[in-house]
Amino acid sequence: MKIDLKQANDRQTAFLRKAYERKRLSHAYLFEDALPQEALATACWLFCLINCTGAQKPDGTCWQCQRILNGEHPDFFRLKALNQATISIDQVRSLKSELAKTPKEGQWRFFVIEEAEKLTQEAANALLNLLEEPVAPVVTILVTRNAAQIIPTVRSRTQILYFDRFSEQRSEKKEIFFDDMTATETASLENRSDLDQAIQYFCQELLAHQTMALIQAHQIAAQAKNAAAVKYVLFSLQQWSQKTFEKGTDLTQGAHLLELMLRVNAMSASHVSLNNCLDYLVLNF
């Protein structure tokens, strides 16, 4: 599928442009984004910037940019999970053979690993060796929904860029808006009281940074058996996050919680399961 450069993140493209112009590009990046298509577009934007032949780089329309966006450039590679399962060690080994080659055109080779959280342990360890000792002039970008799911040894060898669609200024002004829930939708829930109790316990444990929050998260996900229940859980957590921010004494922590809830909301809209959404919230708060 062709990549649309218009989806690239403005803040991160400005950062990467400056790094490129100062000749300070890292050999490896980790892009965390609840909406991975934005991170993928930003990765392609960087390679287009390096290879573009237009006056306004990257213009996205020149021959080089079009080859990259169409997946036809000989020095641009995208690696992702097969059959939506895992990224295997054999896939990383094939990547290793490509990494050993010199660029066919220009001065760089470019590798993007999508859904990097799906790397098996063996594949991650194999990738670690490639990140430690890159053979050819290459930039490797790992794209993930959750950087915490990447093994620490791999994370430590990358420069991590977090794609936050909601600026700190917006959080500070409390201009945070979530999807509402109608009275009819709320009344239709058969186990609302059970969900309310589970959500209350979860919020208390999360705010206290207790490990039990992860167990409680799984219990909530098990109780939310339909779309209306999932929406109610997210709506309740969003309301609680807003109140925590407005009444809390630690504005930094409150703003962080709101930011995470906005990401969780975006993840759910992208059909990420409630279980994974709540895990993301617990592991990142």
Secondary structure, 3 states (H helix, E strand, C coil): CCCCHHHCCHHHHHHHHHHHHCCCCCCEEEEECCCHHHHHHHHHHHHHHHHCCCCCCCCCCCHHHHHHHCCCCCCEEEECCECCCEECHHHHHHHHHHHCCCCCCCCCEEEEECCHHHECHHHHHHHHHHHHCCCCCEEEEEEECCHHHCCHHHHCCCEEEECCCCCHHHHHCCCCCCCCCCHHHHHCCCCHHHHHHHHHHHHHHHHCCCCHHHHHHHHHHHHCCCHHHHHHHHHHHHHHHHHHHHHCCCHHHHHHHHHHHHHHHHHHHCCCCHHHHHHHHHHHC
